[in-house]
Amino acid sequence: MNPSAVQVSAVAGALAALVALVAYPRVASGPSGAGCAPGAPLVVVGGKDPIGVRQALVGEWAGRRGLRARFRHLPLNSDMEHSELVSTARSGGCDGDVYILDTPWTPEFARAGYIRPLDDLPQAGLRPIIPDLLRTGRYRGRLWTVPLNTDAPLLIYRTDLVRRVPTTQAELREQARAVMGPGTRLKAGLMLQLDRYEGFTVDMLELVRDQGGDITVGEDGKVAMDRAAVRAALRDLANAMRGERPVISPASLEADETAGVTAFKNGEVAFLRDWPAFYTLLLNSGSEAAKHLDAVPYPGERVLGGQSLALAASLTGERARAARELVEYLTDRERQRRLFACGGWAPVREDAYQGPRACGSQGAPNEEVVLHAEAPVIRRAVASARPRPSSVYYPEVSRVLRDRLRDRLRCMTGTADCSAQGGDGQFLDDLEEALGRAARGRVR
């Protein structure tokens, strides 16, 4: 999957922008509160879209009686995105008709009455969706959301620095250590995303599962946490961040996906754990690193990511019918292929992984610019990825997990004072108790 083999060059970024802006003309995001008037466009509310393909496809859609749709952007930070979506849903106003939700939020939004069921969607449109992904949209026997894209992490690496592609976590640590030999210009071997946001939860779940454990939440709100696996994951991670030539970059503690891309692009690390859409950005960045770039499924455990489409509970009548048609449109084969080829969004339909692997355009010149990792690589990454814990209080569970584990990790790496936290046993007791409260909706 060497980019040179598909003739990706520094002009790919410009061509990608041309595809997004010319071949797929965008509709302005528009100010909030602009909906609700008779015939006003449906408002699709969603977060990060690094290349803008989602917005372009939403702008192309034409529904019943000429009804159109526009995209309302939310902040890139997943916590702020969640807060704004909840605020929009609670208001029941005109700022949102179709929500793009992080997959674990489905139980919360369904239970709170923020969204309406989608049981009446035609089965012909649902059958091609990968069954495991469609199941993530169910809550208490009903379908509440439909997957828009899935996600699984890739290991992005420098082909000019890495001698053997790792296939296990042990091999990854070994190779990350090997590239940090004397004379290296690298700052660290591997960059993770461990800032105080959802990315920390995802990365830590993978590390805990790599130790043979897990953190789960039952339907009754009971939390099961493998204490030994949590302890081992923290210990190994802290050890890997120490020293003058660290295996894992200590800067990971302040990094999100974008910061990881910047570090890789600037030649600071040889390995990066990140999502396919960000591989797309790197591939077309025009940087020196982009000339020596490849990706494989992230070794070891992978947490399943992805976003899903939901309809606002306030939708009725003709607008509700049109919104369902928009969901069908965004999940059909053609749109799924274009989301993948032009934006790196992993498809939710099996048939969208087959066929063209370039970002085609409508009436534009026939340049074929490869904008993503090869389909089989991403499909393999998705196949064995496991979801995050399912809970109607998932955001609270995630917040407790990342706040407490991140603080502990900072203590263990010497970047914060550990004196008030006590020993491992006390820390794990407190963590279990706090997670249990969060999983029952008792955040205090």
PyMOL commands that set and color helices and strands:
alter all, ss='L'
color gray80, all
select helices_A, chain A and resi 3-6+12-23+53-60+64-66+78-91+103-111+123-126+131-135+169-178+198-210+227-240+250-254+257-265+276-283+289-291+317-330+333-343+350-353+375-383+394-412+424-439
alter helices_A, ss='H'
color red, helices_A
select strands_A, chain A and resi 42-46+69-73+98-102+115-116+138-139+142-143+146-151+154-158+188-191+215-217+223-225+269-274+293-297+305-312
alter strands_A, ss='S'
color yellow, strands_A
deselect
rebuild
show_as cartoon
